Amino acid sequence: MSRGVVTFALLLSLALCFRPSAANRRFPYRKLLCCTKVSSSNMTSKVIGHTYRKQPLTSRCPEALIFATQAGTVCVDPAAEWAQRLAARMTRL
């Protein structure tokens, strides 16, 4: 093989290895740390603890109230009446 062919093959393989994926071009190392869906179903009986968090509306994340449950966290529509009543009795983090 000639030196030019080897150099070309090496450069081509490097270019293909370091090409960013289409899904994660800007911040491939960042994970989306917000709720992407909210529920309006009444989950009062599943909520544990005495605190909740409020997630503000952003371009990628809907507004939500986040409660703890035995299975993890649940993201709830802040307009749901049951969620408003529950949040009023809890401490906001």
HTML snippet that shows the backbone in 3Dmol.js (N, CA, C, O; Angstrom):
<script src="https://3Dmol.org/build/3Dmol-min.js"></script>
<div id="view" style="width:600px;height:400px;position:relative"></div>
<script>
const pdb = `
ATOM      1  N   MET A   1       0.833  -1.180   0.000  1.00  0.00           N
ATOM      2  CA  MET A   1       0.000   0.000   0.000  1.00  0.00           C
ATOM      3  C   MET A   1       0.874   1.239   0.000  1.00  0.00           C
ATOM      4  O   MET A   1       1.964   1.266   0.572  1.00  0.00           O
ATOM      5  N   SER A   2       0.372   2.236  -0.644  1.00  0.00           N
ATOM      6  CA  SER A   2       1.150   3.475  -0.675  1.00  0.00           C
ATOM      7  C   SER A   2       0.878   4.295   0.591  1.00  0.00           C
ATOM      8  O   SER A   2      -0.137   4.124   1.266  1.00  0.00           O
ATOM      9  N   ARG A   3       1.788   5.154   0.873  1.00  0.00           N
ATOM     10  CA  ARG A   3       1.679   5.984   2.071  1.00  0.00           C
ATOM     11  C   ARG A   3       0.431   6.870   2.013  1.00  0.00           C
ATOM     12  O   ARG A   3      -0.187   7.099   3.053  1.00  0.00           O
ATOM     13  N   GLY A   4       0.041   7.369   0.854  1.00  0.00           N
ATOM     14  CA  GLY A   4      -1.134   8.229   0.695  1.00  0.00           C
ATOM     15  C   GLY A   4      -2.426   7.492   1.012  1.00  0.00           C
ATOM     16  O   GLY A   4      -3.331   8.053   1.630  1.00  0.00           O
ATOM     17  N   VAL A   5      -2.515   6.231   0.588  1.00  0.00           N
ATOM     18  CA  VAL A   5      -3.727   5.444   0.838  1.00  0.00           C
ATOM     19  C   VAL A   5      -3.871   5.166   2.338  1.00  0.00           C
ATOM     20  O   VAL A   5      -4.967   5.268   2.888  1.00  0.00           O
ATOM     21  N   VAL A   6      -2.775   4.819   2.987  1.00  0.00           N
ATOM     22  CA  VAL A   6      -2.805   4.553   4.423  1.00  0.00           C
ATOM     23  C   VAL A   6      -3.192   5.821   5.189  1.00  0.00           C
ATOM     24  O   VAL A   6      -4.010   5.766   6.107  1.00  0.00           O
ATOM     25  N   THR A   7      -2.620   6.932   4.822  1.00  0.00           N
ATOM     26  CA  THR A   7      -2.938   8.198   5.479  1.00  0.00           C
ATOM     27  C   THR A   7      -4.409   8.551   5.283  1.00  0.00           C
ATOM     28  O   THR A   7      -5.078   8.963   6.231  1.00  0.00           O
ATOM     29  N   PHE A   8      -4.911   8.395   4.083  1.00  0.00           N
ATOM     30  CA  PHE A   8      -6.317   8.678   3.795  1.00  0.00           C
ATOM     31  C   PHE A   8      -7.238   7.771   4.616  1.00  0.00           C
ATOM     32  O   PHE A   8      -8.221   8.246   5.185  1.00  0.00           O
ATOM     33  N   ALA A   9      -6.935   6.492   4.683  1.00  0.00           N
ATOM     34  CA  ALA A   9      -7.754   5.547   5.441  1.00  0.00           C
ATOM     35  C   ALA A   9      -7.747   5.895   6.925  1.00  0.00           C
ATOM     36  O   ALA A   9      -8.781   5.808   7.587  1.00  0.00           O
ATOM     37  N   LEU A  10      -6.602   6.283   7.444  1.00  0.00           N
ATOM     38  CA  LEU A  10      -6.501   6.663   8.849  1.00  0.00           C
ATOM     39  C   LEU A  10      -7.310   7.918   9.140  1.00  0.00           C
ATOM     40  O   LEU A  10      -8.034   7.965  10.135  1.00  0.00           O
ATOM     41  N   LEU A  11      -7.203   8.917   8.308  1.00  0.00           N
ATOM     42  CA  LEU A  11      -7.954  10.156   8.501  1.00  0.00           C
ATOM     43  C   LEU A  11      -9.461   9.916   8.379  1.00  0.00           C
ATOM     44  O   LEU A  11     -10.246  10.486   9.137  1.00  0.00           O
ATOM     45  N   LEU A  12      -9.856   9.089   7.444  1.00  0.00           N
ATOM     46  CA  LEU A  12     -11.271   8.776   7.273  1.00  0.00           C
ATOM     47  C   LEU A  12     -11.833   8.048   8.497  1.00  0.00           C
ATOM     48  O   LEU A  12     -12.930   8.363   8.957  1.00  0.00           O
ATOM     49  N   SER A  13     -11.090   7.088   9.017  1.00  0.00           N
ATOM     50  CA  SER A  13     -11.562   6.355  10.202  1.00  0.00           C
ATOM     51  C   SER A  13     -11.645   7.266  11.423  1.00  0.00           C
ATOM     52  O   SER A  13     -12.568   7.132  12.226  1.00  0.00           O
ATOM     53  N   LEU A  14     -10.703   8.182  11.574  1.00  0.00           N
ATOM     54  CA  LEU A  14     -10.753   9.125  12.685  1.00  0.00           C
ATOM     55  C   LEU A  14     -11.955  10.058  12.560  1.00  0.00           C
ATOM     56  O   LEU A  14     -12.630  10.347  13.548  1.00  0.00           O
ATOM     57  N   ALA A  15     -12.212  10.520  11.362  1.00  0.00           N
ATOM     58  CA  ALA A  15     -13.350  11.418  11.143  1.00  0.00           C
ATOM     59  C   ALA A  15     -14.662  10.719  11.469  1.00  0.00           C
ATOM     60  O   ALA A  15     -15.561  11.340  12.036  1.00  0.00           O
ATOM     61  N   LEU A  16     -14.790   9.456  11.128  1.00  0.00           N
ATOM     62  CA  LEU A  16     -16.020   8.716  11.389  1.00  0.00           C
ATOM     63  C   LEU A  16     -16.175   8.387  12.871  1.00  0.00           C
ATOM     64  O   LEU A  16     -17.298   8.345  13.373  1.00  0.00           O
ATOM     65  N   CYS A  17     -15.089   8.155  13.568  1.00  0.00           N
ATOM     66  CA  CYS A  17     -15.156   7.820  14.990  1.00  0.00           C
ATOM     67  C   CYS A  17     -15.554   9.010  15.851  1.00  0.00           C
ATOM     68  O   CYS A  17     -16.254   8.834  16.849  1.00  0.00           O
ATOM     69  N   PHE A  18     -15.133  10.201  15.498  1.00  0.00           N
ATOM     70  CA  PHE A  18     -15.377  11.377  16.321  1.00  0.00           C
ATOM     71  C   PHE A  18     -16.540  12.228  15.852  1.00  0.00           C
ATOM     72  O   PHE A  18     -16.699  13.362  16.304  1.00  0.00           O
ATOM     73  N   ARG A  19     -17.350  11.701  14.957  1.00  0.00           N
ATOM     74  CA  ARG A  19     -18.523  12.419  14.481  1.00  0.00           C
ATOM     75  C   ARG A  19     -19.612  12.333  15.558  1.00  0.00           C
ATOM     76  O   ARG A  19     -19.928  11.232  16.011  1.00  0.00           O
ATOM     77  N   PRO A  20     -20.194  13.464  15.980  1.00  0.00           N
ATOM     78  CA  PRO A  20     -21.242  13.411  17.001  1.00  0.00           C
ATOM     79  C   PRO A  20     -22.515  12.801  16.445  1.00  0.00           C
ATOM     80  O   PRO A  20     -22.805  12.905  15.254  1.00  0.00           O
ATOM     81  N   SER A  21     -23.272  12.159  17.331  1.00  0.00           N
ATOM     82  CA  SER A  21     -24.533  11.566  16.897  1.00  0.00           C
ATOM     83  C   SER A  21     -25.557  12.665  16.643  1.00  0.00           C
ATOM     84  O   SER A  21     -25.444  13.764  17.186  1.00  0.00           O
ATOM     85  N   ALA A  22     -26.535  12.372  15.835  1.00  0.00           N
ATOM     86  CA  ALA A  22     -27.556  13.360  15.482  1.00  0.00           C
ATOM     87  C   ALA A  22     -28.404  13.736  16.690  1.00  0.00           C
ATOM     88  O   ALA A  22     -28.841  14.882  16.793  1.00  0.00           O
ATOM     89  N   ALA A  23     -28.644  12.818  17.590  1.00  0.00           N
ATOM     90  CA  ALA A  23     -29.518  13.077  18.737  1.00  0.00           C
ATOM     91  C   ALA A  23     -28.859  13.945  19.804  1.00  0.00           C
ATOM     92  O   ALA A  23     -29.560  14.672  20.507  1.00  0.00           O
ATOM     93  N   ASN A  24     -27.548  13.893  19.946  1.00  0.00           N
ATOM     94  CA  ASN A  24     -26.867  14.585  21.043  1.00  0.00           C
ATOM     95  C   ASN A  24     -25.743  15.483  20.531  1.00  0.00           C
ATOM     96  O   ASN A  24     -24.602  15.330  20.967  1.00  0.00           O
ATOM     97  N   ARG A  25     -26.016  16.377  19.656  1.00  0.00           N
ATOM     98  CA  ARG A  25     -24.957  17.215  19.107  1.00  0.00           C
ATOM     99  C   ARG A  25     -24.461  18.283  20.071  1.00  0.00           C
ATOM    100  O   ARG A  25     -23.253  18.483  20.197  1.00  0.00           O
ATOM    101  N   ARG A  26     -25.372  18.973  20.754  1.00  0.00           N
ATOM    102  CA  ARG A  26     -24.936  20.081  21.610  1.00  0.00           C
ATOM    103  C   ARG A  26     -24.305  19.623  22.908  1.00  0.00           C
ATOM    104  O   ARG A  26     -23.195  20.046  23.233  1.00  0.00           O
ATOM    105  N   PHE A  27     -24.983  18.768  23.659  1.00  0.00           N
ATOM    106  CA  PHE A  27     -24.505  18.341  24.965  1.00  0.00           C
ATOM    107  C   PHE A  27     -24.687  16.832  25.099  1.00  0.00           C
ATOM    108  O   PHE A  27     -25.623  16.396  25.768  1.00  0.00           O
ATOM    109  N   PRO A  28     -23.837  16.030  24.495  1.00  0.00           N
ATOM    110  CA  PRO A  28     -24.029  14.583  24.523  1.00  0.00           C
ATOM    111  C   PRO A  28     -23.889  13.972  25.909  1.00  0.00           C
ATOM    112  O   PRO A  28     -24.375  12.867  26.149  1.00  0.00           O
ATOM    113  N   TYR A  29     -23.229  14.680  26.825  1.00  0.00           N
ATOM    114  CA  TYR A  29     -22.995  14.141  28.161  1.00  0.00           C
ATOM    115  C   TYR A  29     -24.110  14.512  29.133  1.00  0.00           C
ATOM    116  O   TYR A  29     -24.146  14.000  30.252  1.00  0.00           O
ATOM    117  N   ARG A  30     -25.013  15.389  28.727  1.00  0.00           N
ATOM    118  CA  ARG A  30     -26.089  15.828  29.618  1.00  0.00           C
ATOM    119  C   ARG A  30     -27.311  14.948  29.482  1.00  0.00           C
ATOM    120  O   ARG A  30     -27.709  14.563  28.382  1.00  0.00           O
ATOM    121  N   LYS A  31     -27.884  14.644  30.606  1.00  0.00           N
ATOM    122  CA  LYS A  31     -29.120  13.879  30.659  1.00  0.00           C
ATOM    123  C   LYS A  31     -30.236  14.851  31.026  1.00  0.00           C
ATOM    124  O   LYS A  31     -30.040  15.742  31.852  1.00  0.00           O
ATOM    125  N   LEU A  32     -31.389  14.683  30.422  1.00  0.00           N
ATOM    126  CA  LEU A  32     -32.508  15.566  30.732  1.00  0.00           C
ATOM    127  C   LEU A  32     -32.982  15.276  32.151  1.00  0.00           C
ATOM    128  O   LEU A  32     -33.447  14.173  32.439  1.00  0.00           O
ATOM    129  N   LEU A  33     -32.864  16.269  33.046  1.00  0.00           N
ATOM    130  CA  LEU A  33     -33.173  16.074  34.454  1.00  0.00           C
ATOM    131  C   LEU A  33     -34.484  16.741  34.850  1.00  0.00           C
ATOM    132  O   LEU A  33     -34.558  17.444  35.858  1.00  0.00           O
ATOM    133  N   CYS A  34     -35.512  16.514  34.047  1.00  0.00           N
ATOM    134  CA  CYS A  34     -36.809  17.071  34.379  1.00  0.00           C
ATOM    135  C   CYS A  34     -37.898  16.114  33.919  1.00  0.00           C
ATOM    136  O   CYS A  34     -37.646  15.176  33.163  1.00  0.00           O
ATOM    137  N   CYS A  35     -39.107  16.366  34.389  1.00  0.00           N
ATOM    138  CA  CYS A  35     -40.249  15.573  33.936  1.00  0.00           C
ATOM    139  C   CYS A  35     -40.561  15.964  32.494  1.00  0.00           C
ATOM    140  O   CYS A  35     -40.539  17.144  32.143  1.00  0.00           O
ATOM    141  N   THR A  36     -40.841  14.997  31.689  1.00  0.00           N
ATOM    142  CA  THR A  36     -41.228  15.299  30.310  1.00  0.00           C
ATOM    143  C   THR A  36     -42.719  15.081  30.098  1.00  0.00           C
ATOM    144  O   THR A  36     -43.283  15.530  29.100  1.00  0.00           O
ATOM    145  N   LYS A  37     -43.358  14.390  31.043  1.00  0.00           N
ATOM    146  CA  LYS A  37     -44.801  14.162  30.996  1.00  0.00           C
ATOM    147  C   LYS A  37     -45.367  14.365  32.388  1.00  0.00           C
ATOM    148  O   LYS A  37     -44.701  14.090  33.386  1.00  0.00           O
ATOM    149  N   VAL A  38     -46.602  14.849  32.451  1.00  0.00           N
ATOM    150  CA  VAL A  38     -47.267  15.020  33.737  1.00  0.00           C
ATOM    151  C   VAL A  38     -48.574  14.243  33.753  1.00  0.00           C
ATOM    152  O   VAL A  38     -49.183  13.996  32.712  1.00  0.00           O
ATOM    153  N   SER A  39     -48.988  13.865  34.945  1.00  0.00           N
ATOM    154  CA  SER A  39     -50.224  13.116  35.120  1.00  0.00           C
ATOM    155  C   SER A  39     -51.233  13.988  35.861  1.00  0.00           C
ATOM    156  O   SER A  39     -50.855  14.814  36.692  1.00  0.00           O
ATOM    157  N   SER A  40     -52.500  13.804  35.561  1.00  0.00           N
ATOM    158  CA  SER A  40     -53.536  14.497  36.316  1.00  0.00           C
ATOM    159  C   SER A  40     -54.338  13.514  37.168  1.00  0.00           C
ATOM    160  O   SER A  40     -55.261  13.913  37.878  1.00  0.00           O
ATOM    161  N   SER A  41     -53.985  12.230  37.097  1.00  0.00           N
ATOM    162  CA  SER A  41     -54.671  11.203  37.895  1.00  0.00           C
ATOM    163  C   SER A  41     -54.401  11.420  39.383  1.00  0.00           C
ATOM    164  O   SER A  41     -53.293  11.790  39.772  1.00  0.00           O
ATOM    165  N   ASN A  42     -55.409  11.189  40.199  1.00  0.00           N
ATOM    166  CA  ASN A  42     -55.280  11.381  41.639  1.00  0.00           C
ATOM    167  C   ASN A  42     -54.390  10.290  42.230  1.00  0.00           C
ATOM    168  O   ASN A  42     -54.725   9.107  42.178  1.00  0.00           O
ATOM    169  N   MET A  43     -53.260  10.698  42.787  1.00  0.00           N
ATOM    170  CA  MET A  43     -52.296   9.772  43.370  1.00  0.00           C
ATOM    171  C   MET A  43     -52.037  10.091  44.831  1.00  0.00           C
ATOM    172  O   MET A  43     -50.984   9.752  45.370  1.00  0.00           O
ATOM    173  N   THR A  44     -52.997  10.740  45.469  1.00  0.00           N
ATOM    174  CA  THR A  44     -52.840  11.155  46.868  1.00  0.00           C
ATOM    175  C   THR A  44     -52.428   9.996  47.760  1.00  0.00           C
ATOM    176  O   THR A  44     -51.565  10.153  48.624  1.00  0.00           O
ATOM    177  N   SER A  45     -53.033   8.843  47.562  1.00  0.00           N
ATOM    178  CA  SER A  45     -52.745   7.704  48.432  1.00  0.00           C
ATOM    179  C   SER A  45     -51.339   7.139  48.218  1.00  0.00           C
ATOM    180  O   SER A  45     -50.826   6.444  49.095  1.00  0.00           O
ATOM    181  N   LYS A  46     -50.713   7.415  47.095  1.00  0.00           N
ATOM    182  CA  LYS A  46     -49.380   6.874  46.806  1.00  0.00           C
ATOM    183  C   LYS A  46     -48.248   7.804  47.242  1.00  0.00           C
ATOM    184  O   LYS A  46     -47.097   7.377  47.339  1.00  0.00           O
ATOM    185  N   VAL A  47     -48.569   9.070  47.503  1.00  0.00           N
ATOM    186  CA  VAL A  47     -47.547  10.058  47.859  1.00  0.00           C
ATOM    187  C   VAL A  47     -47.062   9.815  49.278  1.00  0.00           C
ATOM    188  O   VAL A  47     -47.857   9.599  50.193  1.00  0.00           O
ATOM    189  N   ILE A  48     -45.735   9.855  49.450  1.00  0.00           N
ATOM    190  CA  ILE A  48     -45.135   9.704  50.778  1.00  0.00           C
ATOM    191  C   ILE A  48     -44.306  10.946  51.089  1.00  0.00           C
ATOM    192  O   ILE A  48     -43.954  11.707  50.187  1.00  0.00           O
ATOM    193  N   GLY A  49     -44.003  11.144  52.338  1.00  0.00           N
ATOM    194  CA  GLY A  49     -43.183  12.280  52.741  1.00  0.00           C
ATOM    195  C   GLY A  49     -44.006  13.541  52.941  1.00  0.00           C
ATOM    196  O   GLY A  49     -45.231  13.533  52.816  1.00  0.00           O
ATOM    197  N   HIS A  50     -43.303  14.629  53.256  1.00  0.00           N
ATOM    198  CA  HIS A  50     -43.973  15.888  53.568  1.00  0.00           C
ATOM    199  C   HIS A  50     -43.456  17.033  52.704  1.00  0.00           C
ATOM    200  O   HIS A  50     -43.688  18.203  53.007  1.00  0.00           O
ATOM    201  N   THR A  51     -42.761  16.691  51.635  1.00  0.00           N
ATOM    202  CA  THR A  51     -42.201  17.730  50.772  1.00  0.00           C
ATOM    203  C   THR A  51     -42.534  17.445  49.310  1.00  0.00           C
ATOM    204  O   THR A  51     -42.853  16.320  48.927  1.00  0.00           O
ATOM    205  N   TYR A  52     -42.449  18.505  48.512  1.00  0.00           N
ATOM    206  CA  TYR A  52     -42.618  18.380  47.063  1.00  0.00           C
ATOM    207  C   TYR A  52     -41.723  19.413  46.394  1.00  0.00           C
ATOM    208  O   TYR A  52     -41.237  20.343  47.038  1.00  0.00           O
ATOM    209  N   ARG A  53     -41.516  19.240  45.108  1.00  0.00           N
ATOM    210  CA  ARG A  53     -40.747  20.212  44.318  1.00  0.00           C
ATOM    211  C   ARG A  53     -41.630  20.761  43.217  1.00  0.00           C
ATOM    212  O   ARG A  53     -42.544  20.083  42.749  1.00  0.00           O
ATOM    213  N   LYS A  54     -41.360  21.980  42.807  1.00  0.00           N
ATOM    214  CA  LYS A  54     -42.078  22.576  41.690  1.00  0.00           C
ATOM    215  C   LYS A  54     -41.110  22.728  40.525  1.00  0.00           C
ATOM    216  O   LYS A  54     -40.050  23.342  40.655  1.00  0.00           O
ATOM    217  N   GLN A  55     -41.490  22.161  39.391  1.00  0.00           N
ATOM    218  CA  GLN A  55     -40.668  22.266  38.187  1.00  0.00           C
ATOM    219  C   GLN A  55     -41.229  23.394  37.323  1.00  0.00           C
ATOM    220  O   GLN A  55     -42.393  23.344  36.926  1.00  0.00           O
ATOM    221  N   PRO A  56     -40.416  24.408  37.029  1.00  0.00           N
ATOM    222  CA  PRO A  56     -40.915  25.508  36.202  1.00  0.00           C
ATOM    223  C   PRO A  56     -41.000  25.096  34.727  1.00  0.00           C
ATOM    224  O   PRO A  56     -40.337  24.154  34.293  1.00  0.00           O
ATOM    225  N   LEU A  57     -41.807  25.800  33.990  1.00  0.00           N
ATOM    226  CA  LEU A  57     -41.961  25.563  32.562  1.00  0.00           C
ATOM    227  C   LEU A  57     -40.714  26.033  31.825  1.00  0.00           C
ATOM    228  O   LEU A  57     -40.271  27.167  32.007  1.00  0.00           O
ATOM    229  N   THR A  58     -40.148  25.164  30.996  1.00  0.00           N
ATOM    230  CA  THR A  58     -39.020  25.533  30.139  1.00  0.00           C
ATOM    231  C   THR A  58     -39.339  25.063  28.724  1.00  0.00           C
ATOM    232  O   THR A  58     -40.409  24.507  28.475  1.00  0.00           O
ATOM    233  N   SER A  59     -38.431  25.281  27.820  1.00  0.00           N
ATOM    234  CA  SER A  59     -38.674  24.875  26.435  1.00  0.00           C
ATOM    235  C   SER A  59     -38.757  23.358  26.281  1.00  0.00           C
ATOM    236  O   SER A  59     -39.398  22.869  25.351  1.00  0.00           O
ATOM    237  N   ARG A  60     -38.122  22.610  27.174  1.00  0.00           N
ATOM    238  CA  ARG A  60     -38.121  21.150  27.068  1.00  0.00           C
ATOM    239  C   ARG A  60     -38.881  20.440  28.179  1.00  0.00           C
ATOM    240  O   ARG A  60     -39.104  19.232  28.100  1.00  0.00           O
ATOM    241  N   CYS A  61     -39.283  21.174  29.215  1.00  0.00           N
ATOM    242  CA  CYS A  61     -39.910  20.551  30.378  1.00  0.00           C
ATOM    243  C   CYS A  61     -41.226  21.255  30.720  1.00  0.00           C
ATOM    244  O   CYS A  61     -41.253  22.481  30.824  1.00  0.00           O
ATOM    245  N   PRO A  62     -42.307  20.509  30.896  1.00  0.00           N
ATOM    246  CA  PRO A  62     -43.572  21.142  31.274  1.00  0.00           C
ATOM    247  C   PRO A  62     -43.580  21.537  32.753  1.00  0.00           C
ATOM    248  O   PRO A  62     -42.802  21.012  33.550  1.00  0.00           O
ATOM    249  N   GLU A  63     -44.460  22.458  33.101  1.00  0.00           N
ATOM    250  CA  GLU A  63     -44.616  22.827  34.504  1.00  0.00           C
ATOM    251  C   GLU A  63     -45.187  21.619  35.249  1.00  0.00           C
ATOM    252  O   GLU A  63     -46.092  20.951  34.748  1.00  0.00           O
ATOM    253  N   ALA A  64     -44.664  21.340  36.439  1.00  0.00           N
ATOM    254  CA  ALA A  64     -45.101  20.155  37.174  1.00  0.00           C
ATOM    255  C   ALA A  64     -44.833  20.302  38.662  1.00  0.00           C
ATOM    256  O   ALA A  64     -43.952  21.047  39.092  1.00  0.00           O
ATOM    257  N   LEU A  65     -45.628  19.563  39.435  1.00  0.00           N
ATOM    258  CA  LEU A  65     -45.353  19.357  40.851  1.00  0.00           C
ATOM    259  C   LEU A  65     -44.787  17.952  40.954  1.00  0.00           C
ATOM    260  O   LEU A  65     -45.329  17.019  40.360  1.00  0.00           O
ATOM    261  N   ILE A  66     -43.701  17.790  41.701  1.00  0.00           N
ATOM    262  CA  ILE A  66     -43.037  16.498  41.794  1.00  0.00           C
ATOM    263  C   ILE A  66     -43.147  15.989  43.222  1.00  0.00           C
ATOM    264  O   ILE A  66     -42.641  16.601  44.163  1.00  0.00           O
ATOM    265  N   PHE A  67     -43.820  14.856  43.359  1.00  0.00           N
ATOM    266  CA  PHE A  67     -44.030  14.228  44.662  1.00  0.00           C
ATOM    267  C   PHE A  67     -43.248  12.925  44.727  1.00  0.00           C
ATOM    268  O   PHE A  67     -42.973  12.302  43.702  1.00  0.00           O
ATOM    269  N   ALA A  68     -42.893  12.520  45.948  1.00  0.00           N
ATOM    270  CA  ALA A  68     -42.221  11.237  46.160  1.00  0.00           C
ATOM    271  C   ALA A  68     -43.273  10.157  46.386  1.00  0.00           C
ATOM    272  O   ALA A  68     -44.286  10.383  47.047  1.00  0.00           O
ATOM    273  N   THR A  69     -43.009   8.980  45.823  1.00  0.00           N
ATOM    274  CA  THR A  69     -43.849   7.808  46.065  1.00  0.00           C
ATOM    275  C   THR A  69     -42.927   6.651  46.418  1.00  0.00           C
ATOM    276  O   THR A  69     -41.706   6.771  46.321  1.00  0.00           O
ATOM    277  N   GLN A  70     -43.503   5.549  46.819  1.00  0.00           N
ATOM    278  CA  GLN A  70     -42.714   4.358  47.143  1.00  0.00           C
ATOM    279  C   GLN A  70     -41.912   3.895  45.929  1.00  0.00           C
ATOM    280  O   GLN A  70     -40.801   3.386  46.076  1.00  0.00           O
ATOM    281  N   ALA A  71     -42.470   4.069  44.730  1.00  0.00           N
ATOM    282  CA  ALA A  71     -41.826   3.605  43.499  1.00  0.00           C
ATOM    283  C   ALA A  71     -40.846   4.617  42.913  1.00  0.00           C
ATOM    284  O   ALA A  71     -40.154   4.300  41.946  1.00  0.00           O
ATOM    285  N   GLY A  72     -40.769   5.815  43.466  1.00  0.00           N
ATOM    286  CA  GLY A  72     -39.890   6.855  42.927  1.00  0.00           C
ATOM    287  C   GLY A  72     -40.601   8.193  42.967  1.00  0.00           C
ATOM    288  O   GLY A  72     -41.300   8.497  43.933  1.00  0.00           O
ATOM    289  N   THR A  73     -40.430   8.991  41.931  1.00  0.00           N
ATOM    290  CA  THR A  73     -41.109  10.278  41.886  1.00  0.00           C
ATOM    291  C   THR A  73     -42.223  10.238  40.860  1.00  0.00           C
ATOM    292  O   THR A  73     -42.200   9.449  39.915  1.00  0.00           O
ATOM    293  N   VAL A  74     -43.196  11.106  41.070  1.00  0.00           N
ATOM    294  CA  VAL A  74     -44.307  11.232  40.136  1.00  0.00           C
ATOM    295  C   VAL A  74     -44.450  12.713  39.789  1.00  0.00           C
ATOM    296  O   VAL A  74     -44.390  13.579  40.662  1.00  0.00           O
ATOM    297  N   CYS A  75     -44.638  12.983  38.518  1.00  0.00           N
ATOM    298  CA  CYS A  75     -44.778  14.345  38.028  1.00  0.00           C
ATOM    299  C   CYS A  75     -46.250  14.604  37.753  1.00  0.00           C
ATOM    300  O   CYS A  75     -46.894  13.860  37.013  1.00  0.00           O
ATOM    301  N   VAL A  76     -46.776  15.661  38.352  1.00  0.00           N
ATOM    302  CA  VAL A  76     -48.205  15.908  38.342  1.00  0.00           C
ATOM    303  C   VAL A  76     -48.513  17.282  37.753  1.00  0.00           C
ATOM    304  O   VAL A  76     -47.748  18.230  37.925  1.00  0.00           O
ATOM    305  N   ASP A  77     -49.624  17.372  37.068  1.00  0.00           N
ATOM    306  CA  ASP A  77     -50.105  18.634  36.526  1.00  0.00           C
ATOM    307  C   ASP A  77     -50.427  19.576  37.689  1.00  0.00           C
ATOM    308  O   ASP A  77     -51.257  19.229  38.530  1.00  0.00           O
ATOM    309  N   PRO A  78     -49.804  20.748  37.766  1.00  0.00           N
ATOM    310  CA  PRO A  78     -50.050  21.652  38.895  1.00  0.00           C
ATOM    311  C   PRO A  78     -51.464  22.231  38.903  1.00  0.00           C
ATOM    312  O   PRO A  78     -51.880  22.808  39.908  1.00  0.00           O
ATOM    313  N   ALA A  79     -52.205  22.090  37.819  1.00  0.00           N
ATOM    314  CA  ALA A  79     -53.582  22.579  37.769  1.00  0.00           C
ATOM    315  C   ALA A  79     -54.570  21.581  38.371  1.00  0.00           C
ATOM    316  O   ALA A  79     -55.729  21.924  38.604  1.00  0.00           O
ATOM    317  N   ALA A  80     -54.126  20.354  38.624  1.00  0.00           N
ATOM    318  CA  ALA A  80     -55.009  19.342  39.206  1.00  0.00           C
ATOM    319  C   ALA A  80     -55.376  19.756  40.630  1.00  0.00           C
ATOM    320  O   ALA A  80     -54.497  20.054  41.440  1.00  0.00           O
ATOM    321  N   GLU A  81     -56.673  19.776  40.934  1.00  0.00           N
ATOM    322  CA  GLU A  81     -57.129  20.229  42.251  1.00  0.00           C
ATOM    323  C   GLU A  81     -56.556  19.404  43.393  1.00  0.00           C
ATOM    324  O   GLU A  81     -56.152  19.956  44.416  1.00  0.00           O
ATOM    325  N   TRP A  82     -56.519  18.085  43.227  1.00  0.00           N
ATOM    326  CA  TRP A  82     -56.006  17.229  44.299  1.00  0.00           C
ATOM    327  C   TRP A  82     -54.537  17.540  44.579  1.00  0.00           C
ATOM    328  O   TRP A  82     -54.098  17.481  45.727  1.00  0.00           O
ATOM    329  N   ALA A  83     -53.777  17.869  43.536  1.00  0.00           N
ATOM    330  CA  ALA A  83     -52.352  18.181  43.705  1.00  0.00           C
ATOM    331  C   ALA A  83     -52.184  19.514  44.428  1.00  0.00           C
ATOM    332  O   ALA A  83     -51.286  19.665  45.257  1.00  0.00           O
ATOM    333  N   GLN A  84     -53.041  20.472  44.118  1.00  0.00           N
ATOM    334  CA  GLN A  84     -52.983  21.768  44.804  1.00  0.00           C
ATOM    335  C   GLN A  84     -53.311  21.624  46.284  1.00  0.00           C
ATOM    336  O   GLN A  84     -52.651  22.228  47.130  1.00  0.00           O
ATOM    337  N   ARG A  85     -54.332  20.824  46.602  1.00  0.00           N
ATOM    338  CA  ARG A  85     -54.698  20.598  48.010  1.00  0.00           C
ATOM    339  C   ARG A  85     -53.565  19.895  48.768  1.00  0.00           C
ATOM    340  O   ARG A  85     -53.242  20.255  49.900  1.00  0.00           O
ATOM    341  N   LEU A  86     -52.977  18.897  48.127  1.00  0.00           N
ATOM    342  CA  LEU A  86     -51.877  18.154  48.756  1.00  0.00           C
ATOM    343  C   LEU A  86     -50.664  19.046  48.957  1.00  0.00           C
ATOM    344  O   LEU A  86     -50.047  19.021  50.021  1.00  0.00           O
ATOM    345  N   ALA A  87     -50.319  19.831  47.953  1.00  0.00           N
ATOM    346  CA  ALA A  87     -49.153  20.732  48.042  1.00  0.00           C
ATOM    347  C   ALA A  87     -49.352  21.780  49.133  1.00  0.00           C
ATOM    348  O   ALA A  87     -48.386  22.191  49.776  1.00  0.00           O
ATOM    349  N   ALA A  88     -50.570  22.211  49.346  1.00  0.00           N
ATOM    350  CA  ALA A  88     -50.852  23.224  50.378  1.00  0.00           C
ATOM    351  C   ALA A  88     -50.539  22.692  51.780  1.00  0.00           C
ATOM    352  O   ALA A  88     -50.231  23.467  52.685  1.00  0.00           O
ATOM    353  N   ARG A  89     -50.617  21.374  51.956  1.00  0.00           N
ATOM    354  CA  ARG A  89     -50.325  20.770  53.266  1.00  0.00           C
ATOM    355  C   ARG A  89     -48.860  20.359  53.403  1.00  0.00           C
ATOM    356  O   ARG A  89     -48.450  19.901  54.469  1.00  0.00           O
ATOM    357  N   MET A  90     -48.079  20.511  52.361  1.00  0.00           N
ATOM    358  CA  MET A  90     -46.688  20.052  52.370  1.00  0.00           C
ATOM    359  C   MET A  90     -45.724  21.225  52.321  1.00  0.00           C
ATOM    360  O   MET A  90     -46.137  22.372  52.147  1.00  0.00           O
ATOM    361  N   THR A  91     -44.436  20.934  52.474  1.00  0.00           N
ATOM    362  CA  THR A  91     -43.382  21.924  52.403  1.00  0.00           C
ATOM    363  C   THR A  91     -42.733  21.867  51.025  1.00  0.00           C
ATOM    364  O   THR A  91     -42.373  20.796  50.537  1.00  0.00           O
ATOM    365  N   ARG A  92     -42.591  23.032  50.410  1.00  0.00           N
ATOM    366  CA  ARG A  92     -41.965  23.095  49.092  1.00  0.00           C
ATOM    367  C   ARG A  92     -40.459  23.141  49.226  1.00  0.00           C
ATOM    368  O   ARG A  92     -39.923  23.903  50.031  1.00  0.00           O
ATOM    369  N   LEU A  93     -39.776  22.326  48.438  1.00  0.00           N
ATOM    370  CA  LEU A  93     -38.302  22.327  48.438  1.00  0.00           C
ATOM    371  C   LEU A  93     -37.777  23.304  47.415  1.00  0.00           C
ATOM    372  O   LEU A  93     -36.564  23.448  47.265  1.00  0.00           O
TER     373      LEU A  93
END
`;
const viewer = $3Dmol.createViewer("view");
viewer.addModel(pdb, "pdb");
viewer.setStyle({}, {cartoon: {color: "spectrum"}});
viewer.zoomTo();
viewer.render();
</script>
